[in-house]
Amino acid sequence: MKKFVLFINKGTGIELLKHLIKNRIHPELVLTQTPYDSYCINKNKFIKIKYFLSRIIHRKNYLELYDVYFLCRKNKIEVISEKYTNDAFLIEKCKQLNVNLGIIFTYGTIIKKKIIDSFSQGIINYHPSLLPSHRGIDPLFWTIYNEEEYSGITFHFIDESIDKGVILFQKQYKLRESESVASLGTTLSKIGADELLYYLQKEKFREFDLQGINFKIEESYESGVTENFFCIDENSSSEKIRKLFKACFSTYKPYIQMGSEKIEFSRYEIISENSSNISDKNFVINRSDKYFDVNTSDNRIIKLYI
């Protein structure tokens, strides 16, 4: 079985790590977020003491927040901070461990060329879309927001470009009617974890046939989703509002900015298909502590529930 380094995020990567451990596969080294990231390079003794006291007092929160780190420690898997991702220390560490393969599974740090070149067997990345569709950040959001019928996973070698390396494996997935960003991410991660396990056990990916994919894969690149994208204002159409609520996730929710006040909403309802006969042409027509009635750019009235 191949020896490998695993680059993985806390939270989103925990299920993969559990899956590997359950099947008796342990990476030689894991890079992830650790509870001492902001303290490990600080030489101030007072700050270090404060940190360790905080860990004792808030132990449960630390265990949940840094789940990947603590699971590695529990299973005696060597783990270091993601802060070393592009550091010469990682290159030396891999030499000591005699590891020449890297695997990325949901990881937030871009790996630089000097690190990529140090892995003689390359670095393989898991991406939750059928590349070259939805290259870049937040492919799950854009898949749901664009109301696409199909998605899928891709494993590919990484290079200096973003999501353009040689494709090793792809698998299609048909979205359900009720699919959300969260459910799609969970489903694709499970598919990816199964296929990665197969690769590590067999030292090859399954054969895949692009002819079996039911739609034309078109190249696209999207930047990361920002909070501003979820802002509802007088230029927002009812269609955009509908899609925002369908694609919202834990990080951002649709909101209205009223001066310095930001009001987030949990759901919406169309209460009038035509506002042209309404005398009040303001964007916000009614407001209470439970909801806002707004006039959309396509002349509909929508009730936004707080």
C-alpha positions in Angstrom: 0.0 0.0 0.0 1.2 3.5 -0.9 2.5 5.7 1.9 1.0 9.2 1.7 0.6 12.6 3.3 -3.0 13.8 3.8 -3.9 17.5 3.5 -7.3 17.9 5.1 -9.6 20.5 6.7 -11.1 20.1 10.1 -14.8 19.6 10.1 -15.3 18.7 6.4 -12.5 16.1 6.4 -13.4 14.2 9.5 -15.6 11.6 7.8 -12.9 10.7 5.3 -10.3 10.2 8.1 -12.7 8.0 10.0 -13.4 6.0 6.9 -9.7 5.4 6.3 -9.0 4.5 9.9 -12.0 2.1 10.0 -10.4 0.3 7.0 -7.0 0.3 8.7 -5.4 2.8 6.5 -3.3 5.5 8.2 -1.6 8.3 6.5 2.1 8.8 7.5 1.4 12.5 8.1 -1.7 14.8 8.3 -1.7 18.5 7.8 -4.7 20.3 9.2 -5.8 23.1 11.5 -4.6 22.5 15.1 -5.6 24.1 18.4 -2.2 25.6 18.9 -1.9 27.3 15.4 -2.0 30.9 16.8 0.3 30.0 19.7 2.9 27.5 18.5 5.3 30.2 17.2 4.8 32.6 20.1 7.6 32.6 22.6 5.7 34.6 25.2 5.3 32.4 28.3 2.2 34.2 29.5 0.4 33.6 26.3 1.4 29.9 26.3 0.1 29.5 29.9 -3.1 31.3 28.9 -3.6 29.0 26.0 -3.1 25.8 28.0 -5.6 27.0 30.6 -8.1 27.8 27.9 -7.7 24.3 26.5 -8.5 22.8 29.9 -11.5 25.1 30.6 -13.0 24.7 27.0 -11.9 21.1 26.4 -15.2 20.0 24.8 -15.1 22.9 22.3 -11.6 22.2 21.4 -12.4 18.5 20.7 -15.2 19.5 18.4 -13.5 22.4 16.7 -10.3 20.5 16.0 -11.8 17.1 15.4 -9.3 15.9 12.7 -6.3 16.9 14.9 -7.6 15.0 18.0 -8.6 11.9 15.9 -5.1 11.8 14.6 -3.6 12.0 18.1 -6.0 9.3 19.4 -4.9 6.9 16.6 -1.2 7.8 16.8 -1.1 9.5 13.4 1.5 12.2 13.2 -0.2 15.6 12.6 1.2 19.0 12.0 -0.3 22.5 11.5 -1.5 23.6 8.0 0.8 26.5 8.6 3.7 24.3 7.4 2.0 23.6 4.1 4.5 25.6 2.0 7.4 25.4 4.4 10.7 23.7 3.9 9.9 21.8 7.1 7.3 19.8 5.3 9.8 18.7 2.6 12.3 17.6 5.2 9.6 15.8 7.2 8.5 13.8 4.1 12.1 12.8 3.4 12.4 11.5 6.9 9.1 9.5 6.5 10.1 8.4 3.0 6.7 9.6 1.6 6.4 10.7 -2.0 2.6 11.0 -2.5 0.3 13.7 -1.3 -3.5 13.6 -1.2 -5.7 16.6 -0.7 -9.3 16.2 0.4 -11.1 19.5 1.2 -8.2 21.8 2.0 -8.1 25.6 2.2 -4.4 26.3 1.5 -3.0 26.6 -2.1 0.1 24.4 -2.3 3.1 26.1 -4.0 5.3 24.6 -6.8 8.3 23.9 -4.6 6.1 21.6 -2.4 4.4 20.0 -5.4 7.7 19.2 -7.0 9.0 17.6 -3.8 6.5 14.8 -4.1 7.9 12.4 -6.8 4.6 10.6 -7.1 2.6 13.8 -7.2 -0.2 15.3 -5.2 -3.7 14.1 -5.9 -6.7 16.4 -5.3 -10.3 15.6 -4.6 -12.7 18.2 -6.2 -16.5 18.1 -5.8 -17.4 18.8 -9.4 -16.8 17.2 -12.8 -13.9 19.2 -14.0 -13.3 21.4 -15.9 -16.8 22.5 -14.8 -16.7 24.7 -11.6 -13.0 25.1 -11.3 -12.1 27.2 -8.3 -13.7 27.8 -4.9 -17.3 26.8 -3.8 -18.3 24.4 -6.6 -21.1 23.0 -4.4 -22.7 26.5 -4.0 -22.6 27.2 -7.8 -24.0 23.8 -8.6 -27.0 24.4 -6.4 -27.4 28.1 -7.3 -27.4 27.3 -11.0 -29.9 24.5 -10.4 -27.9 21.9 -12.3 -29.2 18.4 -12.8 -25.9 16.6 -12.5 -22.7 17.0 -10.5 -19.9 14.6 -9.5 -16.4 14.2 -8.3 -12.9 14.4 -9.8 -9.5 13.2 -8.7 -6.7 14.9 -10.5 -3.0 15.7 -10.1 -2.4 19.3 -9.0 0.0 21.7 -10.7 0.5 25.4 -10.5 -2.8 26.2 -12.3 -6.1 25.9 -10.4 -7.9 22.6 -10.9 -6.3 22.0 -14.3 -4.0 19.0 -13.6 -4.3 15.6 -15.3 -7.6 14.0 -14.5 -7.3 10.5 -12.9 -10.9 9.6 -12.1 -14.5 11.1 -12.4 -17.9 9.9 -11.3 -21.2 11.4 -12.0 -24.0 12.1 -9.5 -27.7 13.1 -10.3 -29.0 15.7 -7.8 -32.1 15.1 -5.9 -35.0 17.6 -6.0 -34.4 18.7 -2.4 -30.6 18.9 -2.8 -28.9 21.6 -0.7 -25.3 22.7 -0.5 -24.8 20.7 2.7 -26.4 17.5 1.4 -24.6 17.6 -1.9 -21.3 18.2 0.0 -22.0 15.2 2.3 -23.0 12.9 -0.6 -20.0 13.8 -2.8 -17.6 13.4 0.1 -18.9 9.9 0.8 -18.5 9.0 -2.9 -15.0 10.5 -2.9 -14.0 8.7 0.3 -15.1 5.3 -1.2 -13.2 5.9 -4.4 -10.1 7.1 -2.5 -10.2 4.0 -0.3 -10.3 1.9 -3.5 -7.3 3.7 -4.9 -5.2 3.3 -1.7 -6.1 -0.4 -1.5 -5.6 -1.3 -5.2 -3.0 1.4 -6.0 -5.1 2.5 -8.9 -8.5 4.2 -9.5 -11.4 2.4 -11.1 -11.7 2.7 -14.8 -14.2 5.5 -15.8 -15.9 6.3 -19.0 -16.8 9.9 -19.8 -19.2 8.6 -22.4 -21.4 7.5 -19.5 -21.8 11.1 -18.3 -25.2 12.4 -19.3 -24.4 16.0 -20.1 -21.7 18.0 -21.8 -19.1 19.2 -19.3 -18.3 22.8 -20.0 -15.3 24.6 -18.5 -16.1 27.3 -16.0 -14.3 29.1 -13.2 -15.9 30.8 -10.3 -14.4 32.9 -7.5 -15.4 32.2 -3.9 -18.8 33.2 -2.6 -18.7 36.4 -0.5 -21.2 37.7 1.9 -22.1 40.6 -0.5 -23.5 38.1 -2.9 -26.3 37.3 -0.5 -27.4 40.9 0.0 -30.9 41.6 -1.1 -31.7 45.1 -2.4 -33.8 47.0 -4.9 -31.9 45.4 -7.8 -32.7 41.9 -6.7 -35.2 39.9 -8.8 -37.6 37.4 -7.3 -35.7 34.7 -9.2 -32.3 35.6 -7.6 -34.0 35.7 -4.1 -35.4 32.2 -4.7 -32.0 30.8 -5.8 -30.2 32.5 -2.9 -32.5 30.7 -0.4 -32.1 27.4 -2.2 -28.3 27.7 -2.2 -27.7 29.4 1.2 -25.5 27.5 3.6 -24.1 27.8 7.1 -21.6 30.5 6.3 -23.9 33.0 4.7 -27.7 33.7 4.7 -29.7 36.2 2.6 -29.9 39.6 4.3 -30.8 43.2 3.9 -28.5 46.0 5.0 -30.3 48.9 6.6 -27.6 51.5 7.3 -25.3 49.8 9.9 -28.0 47.2 10.7 -27.8 43.8 9.0 -31.0 41.7 9.0 -30.7 38.0 8.1 -33.6 35.9 6.8 -34.5 32.2 7.2 -37.2 31.8 4.5 -39.3 33.7 2.0 -42.7 33.8 0.4 -44.1 35.4 -2.8 -47.2 37.3 -1.7 -48.0 39.2 -4.9 -47.1 38.4 -8.5 -47.5 42.0 -9.6 -46.7 45.1 -7.6 -47.3 47.6 -10.4 -50.6 48.6 -8.8 -49.1 49.2 -5.4 -48.7 52.9 -4.6 -45.6 52.4 -2.4 -42.7 52.0 -4.8 -40.1 51.8 -2.1 -37.9 48.7 -1.8 -39.0 47.9 1.7 -42.8 48.2 1.9 -43.6 46.8 5.3 -41.3 45.9 8.2 -41.8 44.2 11.6 -39.7 42.3 14.1 -40.7 39.0 12.3 -40.6 39.8 8.6 -39.9 42.3 5.8 -42.1 42.9 2.7 -40.0 44.0 -0.3 -40.6 45.1 -3.8 -38.4 43.2 -6.3 -36.8 44.4 -9.5 -39.3 42.3 -11.5 -42.3 43.8 -9.7 -43.2 41.1 -7.2 -43.7 41.5 -3.5 -41.8 39.0 -1.4 -42.2 38.4 2.3 -38.8 37.7 4.0 -39.0 36.0 7.4 -36.4 36.8 10.0 
